Amino acid sequence: MMELRTYTLADAGALRSYVSEFWPRHIRTLRTYGITVHGVWTELSADEPRVLALVDYSGGDPRALAESYRNSEDFVEDHRQFDASLIIATHTQMLQPIAGSPLQ
């Protein structure tokens, strides 16, 4: 199961910090919990600073994997350097790849 996650940040400075400091470590950490990040992008045409991430939960049940990560020391360490209050909105969409899609 794949998920498209969209994060709206408070301002351009928060966006820079989020993509340069938070996400590189976050991508590596999530792998250890059976969660694969296929890509992280900034939304160029948005009125507000946004980050989009395509996440794969093929390691098991998405809720169980996410909860395992949220209850870990890795979660605390990933978030230690970034003020989560700078994320002003989060939107998630579960996605099902079509037959023949490169990301199945």
Secondary structure, DSSP 8 states (H G I E B T S, - for coil): -EEEEEEEESSHHHHHHIIIIIHHHHHHHHHTTT-EEEEEEE-TT-SS-EEEEEEE-TTS-HHHHHHHHHTSHHHHHHHHTS-GGGEEEEEEEEE---TT-S--
